[in-house]
Amino acid sequence: MRKLAVVLSALLLAGCGSGGFDGVYNLPLPGGADVGDHPYRVKAQFKDVLDLVPQAGVKVNDVPVGRVEKIDLGADGWTAEVTLLVNGDVRLPANAFAKLRQSALLGEKFVELGKPKDAVGSLADNAVIPVDRTNRNPEVEEVFGALSMLLNGGGVAQLQNITKELNAAMEGNEAEIRSLLGNLNTFVGELDKHKAEIVRALDSLNRLSGTLAQQRDKIAVALTDLQPGLQVLAEQRTQLVTLLNSLTKLSGVATDTINRSRDDIVADLKALQPTLTKLVESGQNLPKSLELLLTYPFPDEAVDGIKGDYTNAFIDLDLNLGTVLDNLGRSRQSPIDSLIPSQGTPLPMPNIPLPSLGQGTGSGLGDLLGGLLGGGRR
């Protein structure tokens, strides 16, 4: 018997050494998932795999579709990389997720693969499910630990007092509390309707804060320079108040004056309307007549006749009414009659002094203008 045991041990050790036996994880387990003839591998990265072990199950909708082949440390040294062997007939999207689940309260761990709502593509061989698409359920130990912390160091002992105080505060105020909850519901609903505007306002406020932060030095300088001006305003506060009071009185007087003279102003504007209408109807005639008045009695064509020479005009204006009447009485003949020649008679020249025009003397209409304005020859 001893010899038989030694022989069997030797054969077992030889078989293990030649076949590359790495442990019991390489032994097939009864009742495991059938991965088929052409399975594919998927690597899932977890922050923590807890007590997950190789040969654990891989399920889709609680149906076994594969097993955990191995568990390694990720390349970053902080995550666990689980290699899953999945049946080749199972098709999953490229953005599939992986979750670490437990079959019962104290049962074994397994990996669940699932499809997201926005499924795209197809999960290929050696695909990687990153950490942001993996998670795990809380452990029983974690739940009991949190419950122990709540019971031992939490506020459970004060729950009775809290309940009593709440009952005392709400007793007799049910209608007000119901109305408050209704108003709160309406308020929350309105906030939800204007969610986009609120987000836009917050974004604008964020940009404004950024701009103010960039201009912080300039704002500090402005505030520093503004202090002397504010001090002057504070010192002249009495004068400013007096000024504002005076402006108030002035505005009252101006308003009263406008109200009293409103009818007269309206009447003046109505009376001025015909004059303005005639001015509009005159068109370009009025500007042209003013141009002629400034050059009277010489028209614009007179400039062409004296090219290369110059003309000097000296006019004395005497606006004394007595002098004007005296000049009109010097001649027995009407100035207008002197301008109208008789049949076959040359134009008479009235004896009215005329200011010198250049180096010559004037006559005719020039003498008449000189007599009316009280001028004389120089």
FILUMGU-613803 format. One record per residue (C-alpha): x negated, y negated, z; residue number from 1; residue in one letter. Coordinates in steps of 0.02 Angstrom, whole numbers, plus 50000, padded with zeros to 5 digits. Example, Ala and Ser with C-alpha at 12.3 -4.5 7.8 and 13.67 -1.06 7.14 Angstrom:
BEGIN
+-------+-------+-------+-----+------+
!    c1 !    c2 !    c3 ! pos ! code !
+-------+-------+-------+-----+------+
! 49385 ! 50225 ! 50390 !   1 !    A !
! 49316 ! 50053 ! 50357 !   2 !    S !
+-------+-------+-------+-----+------+
END
This chain:
BEGIN
+-------+-------+-------+-----+------+
!    c1 !    c2 !    c3 ! pos ! code !
+-------+-------+-------+-----+------+
! 50000 ! 50000 ! 50000 !   1 !    M !
! 49859 ! 49882 ! 50039 !   2 !    R !
! 49779 ! 49917 ! 49872 !   3 !    K !
! 49944 ! 49886 ! 49782 !   4 !    L !
! 49967 ! 49720 ! 49873 !   5 !    A !
! 49792 ! 49665 ! 49827 !   6 !    V !
! 49818 ! 49712 ! 49644 !   7 !    V !
! 49983 ! 49617 ! 49637 !   8 !    L !
! 49906 ! 49464 ! 49718 !   9 !    S !
! 49763 ! 49468 ! 49594 !  10 !    A !
! 49881 ! 49483 ! 49448 !  11 !    L !
! 49986 ! 49341 ! 49515 !  12 !    L !
! 49835 ! 49228 ! 49538 !  13 !    L !
! 49771 ! 49273 ! 49366 !  14 !    A !
! 49938 ! 49236 ! 49288 !  15 !    G !
! 49949 ! 49069 ! 49377 !  16 !    C !
! 49775 ! 49019 ! 49325 !  17 !    G !
! 49798 ! 49067 ! 49143 !  18 !    S !
! 49973 ! 48994 ! 49123 !  19 !    G !
! 49938 ! 48823 ! 49200 !  20 !    G !
! 50061 ! 48840 ! 49346 !  21 !    F !
! 50079 ! 48671 ! 49431 !  22 !    D !
! 50205 ! 48714 ! 49566 !  23 !    G !
! 50385 ! 48765 ! 49593 !  24 !    V !
! 50446 ! 48614 ! 49490 !  25 !    Y !
! 50399 ! 48711 ! 49332 !  26 !    N !
! 50512 ! 48855 ! 49378 !  27 !    L !
! 50682 ! 48853 ! 49289 !  28 !    P !
! 50827 ! 48831 ! 49410 !  29 !    L !
! 50988 ! 48928 ! 49389 !  30 !    P !
! 51141 ! 48827 ! 49345 !  31 !    G !
! 51041 ! 48685 ! 49265 !  32 !    G !
! 51095 ! 48587 ! 49112 !  33 !    A !
! 51065 ! 48660 ! 48940 !  34 !    D !
! 50950 ! 48540 ! 48846 !  35 !    V !
! 50961 ! 48638 ! 48682 !  36 !    G !
! 50826 ! 48676 ! 48556 !  37 !    D !
! 50784 ! 48496 ! 48510 !  38 !    H !
! 50794 ! 48386 ! 48666 !  39 !    P !
! 50726 ! 48208 ! 48671 !  40 !    Y !
! 50641 ! 48114 ! 48811 !  41 !    R !
! 50691 ! 47949 ! 48889 !  42 !    V !
! 50591 ! 47851 ! 49017 !  43 !    K !
! 50688 ! 47752 ! 49148 !  44 !    A !
! 50602 ! 47626 ! 49262 !  45 !    Q !
! 50671 ! 47611 ! 49441 !  46 !    F !
! 50620 ! 47496 ! 49582 !  47 !    K !
! 50647 ! 47640 ! 49702 !  48 !    D !
! 50694 ! 47822 ! 49666 !  49 !    V !
! 50716 ! 47867 ! 49852 !  50 !    L !
! 50706 ! 48058 ! 49868 !  51 !    D !
! 50739 ! 48099 ! 49685 !  52 !    L !
! 50638 ! 48252 ! 49633 !  53 !    V !
! 50594 ! 48335 ! 49467 !  54 !    P !
! 50721 ! 48459 ! 49399 !  55 !    Q !
! 50861 ! 48348 ! 49466 !  56 !    A !
! 51010 ! 48331 ! 49353 !  57 !    G !
! 51047 ! 48202 ! 49219 !  58 !    V !
! 51232 ! 48169 ! 49187 !  59 !    K !
! 51343 ! 48069 ! 49071 !  60 !    V !
! 51520 ! 48042 ! 49137 !  61 !    N !
! 51485 ! 48176 ! 49270 !  62 !    D !
! 51439 ! 48303 ! 49134 !  63 !    V !
! 51262 ! 48377 ! 49148 !  64 !    P !
! 51163 ! 48335 ! 48990 !  65 !    V !
! 50982 ! 48354 ! 49047 !  66 !    G !
! 50860 ! 48354 ! 49190 !  67 !    R !
! 50722 ! 48250 ! 49268 !  68 !    V !
! 50558 ! 48310 ! 49195 !  69 !    E !
! 50435 ! 48210 ! 49300 !  70 !    K !
! 50417 ! 48057 ! 49409 !  71 !    I !
! 50264 ! 47945 ! 49393 !  72 !    D !
! 50206 ! 47775 ! 49454 !  73 !    L !
! 50238 ! 47636 ! 49329 !  74 !    G !
! 50100 ! 47543 ! 49240 !  75 !    A !
! 50127 ! 47388 ! 49348 !  76 !    D !
! 50099 ! 47488 ! 49507 !  77 !    G !
! 50265 ! 47432 ! 49583 !  78 !    W !
! 50398 ! 47531 ! 49492 !  79 !    T !
! 50436 ! 47715 ! 49471 !  80 !    A !
! 50444 ! 47789 ! 49297 !  81 !    E !
! 50561 ! 47938 ! 49279 !  82 !    V !
! 50549 ! 48046 ! 49123 !  83 !    T !
! 50718 ! 48120 ! 49076 !  84 !    L !
! 50743 ! 48268 ! 48960 !  85 !    L !
! 50910 ! 48248 ! 48872 !  86 !    V !
! 51005 ! 48367 ! 48759 !  87 !    N !
! 50979 ! 48322 ! 48576 !  88 !    G !
! 51166 ! 48327 ! 48540 !  89 !    D !
! 51201 ! 48186 ! 48664 !  90 !    V !
! 51199 ! 48016 ! 48578 !  91 !    R !
! 51180 ! 47858 ! 48683 !  92 !    L !
! 51163 ! 47675 ! 48629 !  93 !    P !
! 50994 ! 47590 ! 48628 !  94 !    A !
! 51047 ! 47476 ! 48772 !  95 !    N !
! 51107 ! 47619 ! 48884 !  96 !    A !
! 51088 ! 47601 ! 49073 !  97 !    F !
! 51027 ! 47723 ! 49205 !  98 !    A !
! 51091 ! 47734 ! 49384 !  99 !    K !
! 51030 ! 47837 ! 49530 ! 100 !    L !
! 51181 ! 47927 ! 49606 ! 101 !    R !
! 51216 ! 48055 ! 49742 ! 102 !    Q !
! 51330 ! 48204 ! 49717 ! 103 !    S !
! 51400 ! 48195 ! 49895 ! 104 !    A !
! 51373 ! 48105 ! 50058 ! 105 !    L !
! 51227 ! 48219 ! 50099 ! 106 !    L !
! 51209 ! 48292 ! 49924 ! 107 !    G !
! 51068 ! 48290 ! 49799 ! 108 !    E !
! 51016 ! 48143 ! 49692 ! 109 !    K !
! 51041 ! 48138 ! 49505 ! 110 !    F !
! 51022 ! 48011 ! 49363 ! 111 !    V !
! 51177 ! 47949 ! 49274 ! 112 !    E !
! 51164 ! 47879 ! 49098 ! 113 !    L !
! 51301 ! 47766 ! 49033 ! 114 !    G !
! 51357 ! 47656 ! 48889 ! 115 !    K !
! 51381 ! 47468 ! 48912 ! 116 !    P !
! 51530 ! 47375 ! 48838 ! 117 !    K !
! 51424 ! 47294 ! 48704 ! 118 !    D !
! 51339 ! 47454 ! 48645 ! 119 !    A !
! 51216 ! 47433 ! 48501 ! 120 !    V !
! 51099 ! 47551 ! 48410 ! 121 !    G !
! 51051 ! 47726 ! 48461 ! 122 !    S !
! 50936 ! 47787 ! 48599 ! 123 !    L !
! 50784 ! 47865 ! 48516 ! 124 !    A !
! 50652 ! 47987 ! 48577 ! 125 !    D !
! 50529 ! 47912 ! 48703 ! 126 !    N !
! 50640 ! 47759 ! 48725 ! 127 !    A !
! 50617 ! 47656 ! 48884 ! 128 !    V !
! 50759 ! 47593 ! 48995 ! 129 !    I !
! 50687 ! 47441 ! 49086 ! 130 !    P !
! 50713 ! 47395 ! 49268 ! 131 !    V !
! 50848 ! 47267 ! 49228 ! 132 !    D !
! 50960 ! 47409 ! 49163 ! 133 !    R !
! 50934 ! 47527 ! 49311 ! 134 !    T !
! 50997 ! 47525 ! 49492 ! 135 !    N !
! 51040 ! 47638 ! 49637 ! 136 !    R !
! 51177 ! 47661 ! 49767 ! 137 !    N !
! 51149 ! 47617 ! 49950 ! 138 !    P !
! 51083 ! 47760 ! 50055 ! 139 !    E !
! 51180 ! 47833 ! 50200 ! 140 !    V !
! 51036 ! 47783 ! 50315 ! 141 !    E !
! 51048 ! 47603 ! 50253 ! 142 !    E !
! 51236 ! 47599 ! 50284 ! 143 !    V !
! 51217 ! 47670 ! 50460 ! 144 !    F !
! 51074 ! 47550 ! 50495 ! 145 !    G !
! 51177 ! 47399 ! 50443 ! 146 !    A !
! 51325 ! 47463 ! 50546 ! 147 !    L !
! 51212 ! 47488 ! 50696 ! 148 !    S !
! 51146 ! 47311 ! 50679 ! 149 !    M !
! 51324 ! 47245 ! 50669 ! 150 !    L !
! 51382 ! 47341 ! 50821 ! 151 !    L !
! 51230 ! 47310 ! 50929 ! 152 !    N !
! 51169 ! 47137 ! 50881 ! 153 !    G !
! 51318 ! 47068 ! 50785 ! 154 !    G !
! 51475 ! 46976 ! 50838 ! 155 !    G !
! 51590 ! 47124 ! 50864 ! 156 !    V !
! 51612 ! 47080 ! 51048 ! 157 !    A !
! 51675 ! 46909 ! 50997 ! 158 !    Q !
! 51803 ! 46973 ! 50871 ! 159 !    L !
! 51940 ! 46977 ! 51004 ! 160 !    Q !
! 51907 ! 46797 ! 51054 ! 161 !    N !
! 51900 ! 46744 ! 50873 ! 162 !    I !
! 52067 ! 46830 ! 50839 ! 163 !    T !
! 52149 ! 46749 ! 50990 ! 164 !    K !
! 52089 ! 46577 ! 50941 ! 165 !    E !
! 52149 ! 46600 ! 50762 ! 166 !    L !
! 52320 ! 46654 ! 50823 ! 167 !    N !
! 52330 ! 46504 ! 50939 ! 168 !    A !
! 52280 ! 46385 ! 50799 ! 169 !    A !
! 52402 ! 46457 ! 50672 ! 170 !    M !
! 52552 ! 46483 ! 50786 ! 171 !    E !
! 52688 ! 46358 ! 50742 ! 172 !    G !
! 52590 ! 46292 ! 50591 ! 173 !    N !
! 52637 ! 46425 ! 50466 ! 174 !    E !
! 52723 ! 46302 ! 50348 ! 175 !    A !
! 52576 ! 46182 ! 50348 ! 176 !    E !
! 52452 ! 46324 ! 50322 ! 177 !    I !
! 52557 ! 46393 ! 50179 ! 178 !    R !
! 52564 ! 46220 ! 50100 ! 179 !    S !
! 52376 ! 46200 ! 50125 ! 180 !    L !
! 52344 ! 46366 ! 50039 ! 181 !    L !
! 52459 ! 46316 ! 49896 ! 182 !    G !
! 52369 ! 46151 ! 49873 ! 183 !    N !
! 52202 ! 46239 ! 49884 ! 184 !    L !
! 52258 ! 46361 ! 49750 ! 185 !    N !
! 52311 ! 46216 ! 49637 ! 186 !    T !
! 52146 ! 46127 ! 49670 ! 187 !    F !
! 52044 ! 46281 ! 49628 ! 188 !    V !
! 52147 ! 46306 ! 49470 ! 189 !    G !
! 52114 ! 46128 ! 49413 ! 190 !    E !
! 51929 ! 46150 ! 49448 ! 191 !    L !
! 51931 ! 46307 ! 49343 ! 192 !    D !
! 52017 ! 46216 ! 49199 ! 193 !    K !
! 51885 ! 46078 ! 49202 ! 194 !    H !
! 51741 ! 46197 ! 49224 ! 195 !    K !
! 51660 ! 46145 ! 49060 ! 196 !    A !
! 51672 ! 45959 ! 49104 ! 197 !    E !
! 51599 ! 45992 ! 49277 ! 198 !    I !
! 51454 ! 46089 ! 49202 ! 199 !    V !
! 51424 ! 45950 ! 49075 ! 200 !    R !
! 51427 ! 45819 ! 49213 ! 201 !    A !
! 51303 ! 45920 ! 49316 ! 202 !    L !
! 51189 ! 45937 ! 49164 ! 203 !    D !
! 51199 ! 45750 ! 49133 ! 204 !    S !
! 51162 ! 45717 ! 49316 ! 205 !    L !
! 51013 ! 45834 ! 49303 ! 206 !    N !
! 50946 ! 45739 ! 49153 ! 207 !    R !
! 50974 ! 45573 ! 49242 ! 208 !    L !
! 50881 ! 45637 ! 49394 ! 209 !    S !
! 50738 ! 45691 ! 49283 ! 210 !    G !
! 50731 ! 45521 ! 49199 ! 211 !    T !
! 50734 ! 45433 ! 49368 ! 212 !    L !
! 50594 ! 45546 ! 49429 ! 213 !    A !
! 50488 ! 45499 ! 49277 ! 214 !    Q !
! 50521 ! 45313 ! 49309 ! 215 !    Q !
! 50491 ! 45325 ! 49496 ! 216 !    R !
! 50339 ! 45210 ! 49496 ! 217 !    D !
! 50428 ! 45077 ! 49394 ! 218 !    K !
! 50581 ! 45087 ! 49506 ! 219 !    I !
! 50470 ! 45065 ! 49659 ! 220 !    A !
! 50389 ! 44912 ! 49582 ! 221 !    V !
! 50559 ! 44839 ! 49537 ! 222 !    A !
! 50625 ! 44865 ! 49712 ! 223 !    L !
! 50468 ! 44787 ! 49785 ! 224 !    T !
! 50482 ! 44634 ! 49671 ! 225 !    D !
! 50667 ! 44621 ! 49704 ! 226 !    L !
! 50644 ! 44593 ! 49890 ! 227 !    Q !
! 50589 ! 44408 ! 49878 ! 228 !    P !
! 50738 ! 44370 ! 49765 ! 229 !    G !
! 50858 ! 44450 ! 49886 ! 230 !    L !
! 50781 ! 44350 ! 50027 ! 231 !    Q !
! 50810 ! 44188 ! 49931 ! 232 !    V !
! 50990 ! 44238 ! 49898 ! 233 !    L !
! 51013 ! 44276 ! 50082 ! 234 !    A !
! 50942 ! 44105 ! 50128 ! 235 !    E !
! 51058 ! 44017 ! 50003 ! 236 !    Q !
! 51211 ! 44117 ! 50050 ! 237 !    R !
! 51302 ! 43964 ! 50117 ! 238 !    T !
! 51272 ! 43865 ! 49957 ! 239 !    Q !
! 51328 ! 44012 ! 49850 ! 240 !    L !
! 51488 ! 44030 ! 49950 ! 241 !    V !
! 51521 ! 43843 ! 49933 ! 242 !    T !
! 51488 ! 43856 ! 49745 ! 243 !    L !
! 51611 ! 43999 ! 49726 ! 244 !    L !
! 51743 ! 43906 ! 49826 ! 245 !    N !
! 51718 ! 43751 ! 49718 ! 246 !    S !
! 51732 ! 43857 ! 49560 ! 247 !    L !
! 51894 ! 43928 ! 49629 ! 248 !    T !
! 51964 ! 43752 ! 49654 ! 249 !    K !
! 51901 ! 43699 ! 49482 ! 250 !    L !
! 51983 ! 43847 ! 49398 ! 251 !    S !
! 52146 ! 43804 ! 49485 ! 252 !    G !
! 52138 ! 43623 ! 49427 ! 253 !    V !
! 52091 ! 43677 ! 49249 ! 254 !    A !
! 52235 ! 43799 ! 49245 ! 255 !    T !
! 52357 ! 43668 ! 49307 ! 256 !    D !
! 52292 ! 43541 ! 49179 ! 257 !    T !
! 52310 ! 43664 ! 49035 ! 258 !    I !
! 52485 ! 43710 ! 49091 ! 259 !    N !
! 52537 ! 43528 ! 49102 ! 260 !    R !
! 52461 ! 43477 ! 48934 ! 261 !    S !
! 52512 ! 43634 ! 48842 ! 262 !    R !
! 52660 ! 43554 ! 48753 ! 263 !    D !
! 52556 ! 43403 ! 48699 ! 264 !    D !
! 52417 ! 43514 ! 48633 ! 265 !    I !
! 52541 ! 43619 ! 48535 ! 266 !    V !
! 52621 ! 43460 ! 48464 ! 267 !    A !
! 52450 ! 43389 ! 48414 ! 268 !    D !
! 52405 ! 43551 ! 48327 ! 269 !    L !
! 52569 ! 43551 ! 48232 ! 270 !    K !
! 52542 ! 43367 ! 48182 ! 271 !    A !
! 52366 ! 43409 ! 48125 ! 272 !    L !
! 52427 ! 43550 ! 48015 ! 273 !    Q !
! 52475 ! 43442 ! 47862 ! 274 !    P !
! 52306 ! 43355 ! 47865 ! 275 !    T !
! 52213 ! 43519 ! 47872 ! 276 !    L !
! 52324 ! 43587 ! 47733 ! 277 !    T !
! 52279 ! 43439 ! 47621 ! 278 !    K !
! 52095 ! 43461 ! 47661 ! 279 !    L !
! 52107 ! 43642 ! 47607 ! 280 !    V !
! 52199 ! 43592 ! 47448 ! 281 !    E !
! 52064 ! 43464 ! 47406 ! 282 !    S !
! 51942 ! 43606 ! 47382 ! 283 !    G !
! 51776 ! 43547 ! 47311 ! 284 !    Q !
! 51838 ! 43371 ! 47272 ! 285 !    N !
! 51803 ! 43303 ! 47445 ! 286 !    L !
! 51618 ! 43358 ! 47451 ! 287 !    P !
! 51590 ! 43290 ! 47276 ! 288 !    K !
! 51669 ! 43122 ! 47321 ! 289 !    S !
! 51558 ! 43109 ! 47474 ! 290 !    L !
! 51406 ! 43140 ! 47363 ! 291 !    E !
! 51462 ! 42999 ! 47248 ! 292 !    L !
! 51494 ! 42880 ! 47394 ! 293 !    L !
! 51315 ! 42893 ! 47454 ! 294 !    L !
! 51246 ! 42845 ! 47281 ! 295 !    T !
! 51379 ! 42715 ! 47234 ! 296 !    Y !
! 51373 ! 42619 ! 47117 ! 297 !    P !
! 51239 ! 42728 ! 47034 ! 298 !    F !
! 51297 ! 42898 ! 46969 ! 299 !    P !
! 51185 ! 43051 ! 46964 ! 300 !    D !
! 51144 ! 43018 ! 46781 ! 301 !    E !
! 51054 ! 42858 ! 46833 ! 302 !    A !
! 50911 ! 42965 ! 46898 ! 303 !    V !
! 50874 ! 43024 ! 46720 ! 304 !    D !
! 50857 ! 42844 ! 46662 ! 305 !    G !
! 50725 ! 42795 ! 46788 ! 306 !    I !
! 50613 ! 42948 ! 46782 ! 307 !    K !
! 50435 ! 42900 ! 46819 ! 308 !    G !
! 50488 ! 42741 ! 46909 ! 309 !    D !
! 50568 ! 42703 ! 47076 ! 310 !    Y !
! 50714 ! 42602 ! 47136 ! 311 !    T !
! 50729 ! 42506 ! 47298 ! 312 !    N !
! 50898 ! 42456 ! 47371 ! 313 !    A !
! 50919 ! 42340 ! 47519 ! 314 !    F !
! 51092 ! 42324 ! 47590 ! 315 !    I !
! 51148 ! 42218 ! 47737 ! 316 !    D !
! 51310 ! 42280 ! 47814 ! 317 !    L !
! 51410 ! 42149 ! 47909 ! 318 !    D !
! 51563 ! 42232 ! 47985 ! 319 !    L !
! 51624 ! 42072 ! 48068 ! 320 !    N !
! 51805 ! 42051 ! 48014 ! 321 !    L !
! 51791 ! 41861 ! 48013 ! 322 !    G !
! 51642 ! 41865 ! 47897 ! 323 !    T !
! 51729 ! 41988 ! 47781 ! 324 !    V !
! 51884 ! 41875 ! 47770 ! 325 !    L !
! 51775 ! 41721 ! 47744 ! 326 !    D !
! 51685 ! 41808 ! 47599 ! 327 !    N !
! 51851 ! 41854 ! 47522 ! 328 !    L !
! 51907 ! 41672 ! 47531 ! 329 !    G !
! 51754 ! 41602 ! 47441 ! 330 !    R !
! 51825 ! 41641 ! 47270 ! 331 !    S !
! 51994 ! 41581 ! 47209 ! 332 !    R !
! 51999 ! 41724 ! 47089 ! 333 !    Q !
! 52043 ! 41896 ! 47153 ! 334 !    S !
! 51893 ! 42014 ! 47148 ! 335 !    P !
! 51999 ! 42139 ! 47057 ! 336 !    I !
! 52051 ! 42011 ! 46925 ! 337 !    D !
! 51870 ! 41965 ! 46896 ! 338 !    S !
! 51837 ! 42145 ! 46848 ! 339 !    L !
! 51973 ! 42145 ! 46713 ! 340 !    I !
! 51910 ! 42057 ! 46553 ! 341 !    P !
! 52031 ! 41962 ! 46440 ! 342 !    S !
! 52052 ! 41995 ! 46255 ! 343 !    Q !
! 51889 ! 41949 ! 46169 ! 344 !    G !
! 51817 ! 41871 ! 46327 ! 345 !    T !
! 51657 ! 41941 ! 46405 ! 346 !    P !
! 51662 ! 42003 ! 46586 ! 347 !    L !
! 51642 ! 41852 ! 46703 ! 348 !    P !
! 51517 ! 41864 ! 46842 ! 349 !    M !
! 51584 ! 41809 ! 47012 ! 350 !    P !
! 51473 ! 41701 ! 47118 ! 351 !    N !
! 51446 ! 41831 ! 47255 ! 352 !    I !
! 51272 ! 41865 ! 47321 ! 353 !    P !
! 51205 ! 42042 ! 47293 ! 354 !    L !
! 51059 ! 42123 ! 47383 ! 355 !    P !
! 50908 ! 42155 ! 47275 ! 356 !    S !
! 50899 ! 42323 ! 47184 ! 357 !    L !
! 50719 ! 42363 ! 47152 ! 358 !    G !
! 50638 ! 42213 ! 47072 ! 359 !    Q !
! 50793 ! 42151 ! 46982 ! 360 !    G !
! 50959 ! 42073 ! 47028 ! 361 !    T !
! 51135 ! 42145 ! 47017 ! 362 !    G !
! 51298 ! 42077 ! 46946 ! 363 !    S !
! 51477 ! 42134 ! 46919 ! 364 !    G !
! 51532 ! 42269 ! 47039 ! 365 !    L !
! 51369 ! 42246 ! 47133 ! 366 !    G !
! 51412 ! 42061 ! 47166 ! 367 !    D !
! 51587 ! 42111 ! 47221 ! 368 !    L !
! 51519 ! 42242 ! 47344 ! 369 !    L !
! 51394 ! 42117 ! 47410 ! 370 !    G !
! 51530 ! 41988 ! 47438 ! 371 !    G !
! 51642 ! 42108 ! 47530 ! 372 !    L !
! 51505 ! 42170 ! 47644 ! 373 !    L !
! 51432 ! 41998 ! 47678 ! 374 !    G !
! 51265 ! 42030 ! 47594 ! 375 !    G !
! 51154 ! 41907 ! 47504 ! 376 !    G !
! 51008 ! 41909 ! 47387 ! 377 !    R !
! 50833 ! 41921 ! 47459 ! 378 !    R !
+-------+-------+-------+-----+------+
END
